[in-house]
Amino acid sequence: MRRMHCIDIGANLTHDSFDYDRDAVIERARAVGVETMIVTGADVAGSKAALELARECPHCLFATAGVHPHHAADYDGRTTAQLRVLASHVEVVAIGECGLDYFRNFSPRPAQETAFAAQLELAAELGMPVFMHQRDAHADFIDIYDRYRSGIVRGVVHCFTGTAEELDDYIARDLYIGITGWICDERRGLHLREFVDRIPADRLMIETDAPYLLPRDLKPKPATRRNEPVHLPHIARVLAECRGDDLEQLAAQTTANAQRFFALRNQENQQHEQGHAAAIR
């Protein structure tokens, strides 16, 4: 496959499955054109780790800061303040991963709703984009999002796996849509192929959600089930085929969308300025 620049908007690179070869994983991705990756923060500790990792690889890695609905039961009075401090760092480019997950219900639903609302409020306060998760909770998700929508600068529904009707609701709210290797899964993702062409080109982004959601149609099959950002170009190819898009144009468009969504040009300039200031002190 021809090397193209792509941005992985959701990679859980702090996951312990990467502990023994994280640097190699990042280099493999960069070698195929995935030169920018957004490291997902799923709780306060994980968000701190994502920030630390992003600092180790400037201009390549950025981070989000948030609390996933699985960890919403741990959200308390200190959490918002902790996320606000994390969000003050130039490497942190979005609030989240936050949202609702009624499929697993690892946290009670009221706790999920409270944590989601608090993070939307924080994103609005800070003028930052929000990186969101929704599974089997669409009606409540929309209800809560709509309460804060007027103050949200940009939002993405990451790892979209829902219905055409859910997609229509998100598009009507000007939300961005993140597509993963779920679309490569012949058991669960075939329905997506029927309507991903309805996603406006300027609202489409791509991600691996590594180490999860390894594309099932990779050939040859990897030795393990661990997903990596190196597989993002494959997801882009499948998505382009489903949409009837030119692959290079889709890669360029999703890259431009991610740069705009996360304001990456601004962040890179600030990183450069901070590095220059440190060098002359």
C-alpha positions in Angstrom: 0.0 0.0 0.0 1.3 3.5 -0.9 2.4 5.4 2.1 -0.1 8.1 3.1 -0.3 10.4 6.1 -3.1 9.4 8.5 -4.1 10.4 12.0 -5.3 7.8 14.5 -7.7 9.8 16.7 -8.0 7.0 19.3 -5.2 4.7 20.4 -4.9 3.4 24.0 -1.2 3.4 23.9 -0.8 3.4 27.6 -2.4 -0.1 27.8 -0.2 -2.6 29.5 -0.1 -4.8 26.4 2.2 -2.2 24.9 4.6 -2.1 27.8 7.3 -4.3 26.3 7.4 -2.7 22.8 5.6 0.6 22.9 8.4 2.5 21.1 8.4 -0.1 18.3 4.6 0.1 18.0 4.9 3.9 17.5 7.7 3.5 15.0 5.8 0.8 13.0 2.9 3.2 12.7 5.0 6.1 11.6 6.7 4.0 9.0 3.4 3.5 7.2 2.3 7.1 7.5 0.4 7.2 10.8 2.6 10.0 12.0 0.1 11.4 14.5 -1.8 9.5 17.2 -4.1 10.8 19.9 -3.6 8.8 23.1 -6.9 8.2 24.9 -7.3 9.0 28.6 -10.0 6.8 30.2 -9.6 7.8 33.9 -7.5 10.3 35.8 -4.4 8.0 36.2 -4.7 7.0 32.6 -5.0 10.6 31.4 -1.9 11.5 33.3 -0.1 8.5 31.7 -1.3 9.6 28.3 0.0 13.1 28.9 3.4 11.8 30.0 3.6 9.6 26.9 2.7 12.5 24.6 5.4 14.6 26.2 7.9 11.9 25.3 7.0 12.0 21.6 6.2 15.6 20.7 4.6 16.4 17.4 3.7 12.7 17.1 1.6 11.9 20.1 -1.1 14.0 21.8 -3.5 13.1 24.6 -7.1 13.4 25.8 -8.1 13.8 29.5 -11.3 12.2 30.7 -13.2 9.5 32.5 -14.7 6.7 30.5 -18.2 5.6 31.6 -16.7 2.3 32.9 -14.9 4.4 35.5 -17.7 6.8 36.2 -18.3 5.5 39.7 -14.9 6.9 40.7 -15.9 10.4 39.5 -16.0 12.7 42.6 -15.7 16.3 43.6 -11.9 16.3 42.9 -12.1 14.7 39.4 -13.2 17.8 37.5 -10.4 19.9 39.1 -7.8 17.1 38.2 -9.0 17.0 34.6 -8.9 20.8 34.4 -5.2 20.8 35.4 -4.4 18.1 32.9 -6.3 20.0 30.1 -4.1 23.0 30.7 -1.1 21.2 29.1 -0.5 21.8 25.5 -0.3 18.1 24.7 -3.9 17.5 25.8 -6.2 18.2 22.9 -9.7 17.1 24.1 -11.8 16.2 27.1 -12.7 12.6 27.2 -13.1 9.7 26.7 -16.5 10.3 28.3 -20.1 9.3 27.6 -22.5 6.4 28.4 -22.1 2.7 28.2 -25.3 0.7 29.0 -24.0 -2.4 27.4 -21.5 -3.2 30.1 -22.9 -1.0 33.0 -19.5 -1.3 34.8 -20.6 1.9 36.6 -24.2 2.6 37.7 -26.2 4.5 35.1 -26.7 7.6 37.3 -23.0 7.8 37.9 -22.3 7.6 34.2 -24.8 10.4 33.5 -23.3 12.6 36.2 -19.7 12.1 35.0 -20.7 12.6 31.4 -22.5 15.9 32.2 -19.6 17.1 34.3 -17.1 16.5 31.5 -19.3 18.2 28.9 -19.6 21.2 31.2 -15.8 21.2 31.6 -15.3 21.0 27.8 -17.6 23.9 27.3 -15.9 25.9 30.1 -12.4 25.4 28.5 -13.5 25.7 24.9 -12.1 22.3 24.1 -13.4 19.5 21.9 -14.9 16.5 23.5 -14.1 12.8 22.7 -17.2 10.7 23.4 -18.3 7.1 23.8 -21.8 5.8 23.4 -23.0 2.2 23.5 -26.6 1.1 24.0 -27.5 4.4 25.5 -28.4 6.6 22.6 -31.5 8.4 23.9 -29.9 9.4 27.2 -26.6 10.3 25.5 -28.5 12.7 23.1 -30.5 14.1 26.0 -27.5 14.9 28.1 -25.4 16.2 25.1 -28.2 18.5 24.0 -28.2 20.2 27.4 -24.6 21.4 26.8 -24.5 21.5 23.0 -24.6 25.3 22.7 -21.3 25.5 24.6 -19.5 22.7 22.9 -17.0 23.8 20.3 -16.6 20.4 18.6 -17.5 16.8 19.5 -16.8 13.4 18.1 -18.6 10.1 18.6 -15.6 7.9 18.7 -15.8 4.2 17.5 -19.2 4.6 16.0 -21.0 1.3 15.7 -24.6 2.4 15.8 -27.6 2.5 13.5 -28.4 4.8 10.6 -30.9 6.6 12.7 -28.3 7.3 15.4 -25.9 8.5 12.8 -28.5 10.9 11.5 -29.0 12.3 15.0 -25.2 12.9 15.3 -24.9 14.5 11.9 -27.8 16.8 12.7 -25.8 18.0 15.7 -22.7 18.7 13.6 -20.8 15.9 15.4 -17.8 14.3 13.9 -17.8 10.5 13.5 -14.8 8.1 14.3 -14.7 4.9 12.4 -12.7 1.9 13.6 -11.9 -1.6 12.4 -15.4 -2.6 13.5 -16.3 -1.9 9.8 -13.9 -4.8 8.9 -15.8 -7.3 11.0 -18.0 -9.5 9.0 -20.0 -10.6 12.1 -20.8 -7.2 13.6 -19.8 -4.4 11.2 -21.5 -5.2 7.9 -24.5 -2.9 8.7 -22.1 0.1 8.8 -21.0 -0.5 5.2 -24.5 0.3 4.1 -24.6 3.9 5.3 -21.1 5.2 6.1 -21.3 7.1 2.8 -23.9 9.3 4.6 -21.2 10.8 6.9 -20.2 14.2 5.5 -16.7 14.1 4.3 -15.7 17.0 6.6 -17.0 15.2 9.7 -15.3 11.8 9.1 -12.3 10.6 11.1 -10.5 7.3 11.5 -9.1 5.4 14.5 -7.9 2.0 15.6 -8.9 2.0 19.3 -5.8 -0.1 19.8 -5.2 -2.5 21.4 -8.9 -3.3 20.8 -10.8 -4.0 17.6 -8.1 -5.7 15.5 -9.6 -5.7 11.9 -10.7 -9.3 11.3 -10.0 -9.2 7.6 -6.3 -8.6 7.8 -4.2 -10.9 5.6 -2.1 -12.5 6.7 -3.7 -12.6 10.1 -1.4 -11.2 12.9 0.0 -13.6 15.4 -1.9 -12.0 18.2 -5.2 -10.2 18.6 -3.6 -7.0 19.8 -4.5 -4.1 17.5 -1.9 -1.4 16.6 -2.0 2.0 14.9 0.0 0.4 12.0 -3.4 -1.0 10.9 -5.0 2.4 10.4 -4.3 2.5 6.6 -6.1 -0.8 6.2 -9.2 0.6 8.0 -8.9 3.7 5.7 -8.9 1.4 2.6 -11.9 -0.6 3.7 -13.8 2.6 4.6 -12.9 4.2 1.2 -14.2 1.2 -0.6 -17.5 1.3 1.3 -18.0 5.0 0.7 -16.9 4.8 -3.0 -14.1 7.3 -2.2 -10.6 7.6 -3.6 -8.3 6.2 -0.9 -5.7 9.0 -1.0 -8.5 11.7 -0.9 -10.1 10.0 2.1 -6.7 9.8 3.9 -6.1 13.5 3.2 -9.6 14.5 4.2 -9.7 12.6 7.5 -6.3 14.0 8.3 -7.4 17.5 7.7 -10.5 16.9 9.7 -8.5 15.6 12.7 -6.1 18.5 12.5 -9.0 20.9 12.6 -10.9 19.0 15.3 -8.0 18.8 17.7 -6.4 22.1 16.6 -3.2 20.2 16.1 -1.5 23.0 14.2 -1.9 25.3 17.1 -0.7 22.7 19.5 2.4 21.9 17.4 3.2 25.6 17.3 2.9 25.9 21.1 5.1 22.9 21.6 7.7 24.4 19.3 7.6 27.7 21.2 7.9 25.9 24.6 10.8 23.9 23.3 12.5 27.0 21.9 12.0 28.8 25.2 13.4 25.9 27.2 16.4 25.8 24.9 17.4 29.4 25.4 17.0 29.4 29.2 
